[in-house]
Amino acid sequence: MAQNRNEELTLEELMLEERRFLHDISNHLVVAQGMGSFLKKALESNENVGEKEKERCEKVLKAVKVIGELLKDRRDVLHSRTINEES
């Protein structure tokens, strides 16, 4: 029984480490999203920038948004598992 308890603590520690890691990634992703939005506005107001470049910027912003949603979903899963472990 004591061995199982140590394994559970190790699993809990791993889950908490992953949650911290995902949080750290999310922080940098928010910066990327903000700077991408800034660049999008700058590109849209610049007549010398082609439509292709504007479309590429839009694709980047969409990809960043999807990554953010994936991170949020994973954090939610880990959070719910942590709560279930405590119950």
N, C-alpha and C positions, 0 to 999 in steps of 0.2 A: 504494500500500500504506500509506503514512504517513497518508493521509487516512482510510482504513478504521480504522486503529488509534486515531486521535483520536475517531472516531465511537463505537468500542467503549468507550473511556474515558468518553465522555459518557454512554453508555447505562448503564455501571456506576455512574457518579455519580448518575444519576437513580434507579436502583434502590436505591442506598443511602439517598438522600434520602427516597424513599417508605417504606422500612423504618423510618427514624427517625420520620417523620410518623405512620405506623401505630402505632409504639410509644408516641408521645406521646398519641395518641387513646386507646389501650388504658389508659394510666395514669389518665386522667380517667374512663374507662368503669368501671374497678374502683371508683373512689370512688362513682360513681353507683349501682353495683350494691350496694355496702355500705350506703349511705344508704337505698336502696330497701328493702333487707332490714330495716334498722332500723325504717323507717316501717311496713312490713308488720306486724311484730311489735307495734308500738304501736297500729296500727289494729285488729288482731285482739283485743287486750286491752281495747279501748275499746267499751263497750256502746252509746255514743251515735253510733257510726259505722255507717252503713248498709252493707248487703251490696254495693250498687252501687259504693261507694267502695273497698271491699276488692277487688272484682273489677278495678277500674281499676288499682289498685296492682299486682295480680298481672299484668295485661297489660303494664304498664310493665316489670316485672322480666323477663318473657318476651322482650320486645323488646330489652332491654339484653343479655340472654343471646345472642340471635340475632346482634346486632351484634358482640358479642365473638367469636362463632364465625366470622363472616365475616371479621373482622380477622385472626384467627389463620390462617384458610385462605389469605388473601392474603399474609400474612407468610411462610407456608410455601412458597408458590409463588415468591415473590421470593427466598427463601433457597435453594431448590433451583436456581433459574436462576443465582444468583450462584455456587454451587458448580459447576454445569455450565460456566459461563464460565471458571472457574479451571482446569478439567481440560484 
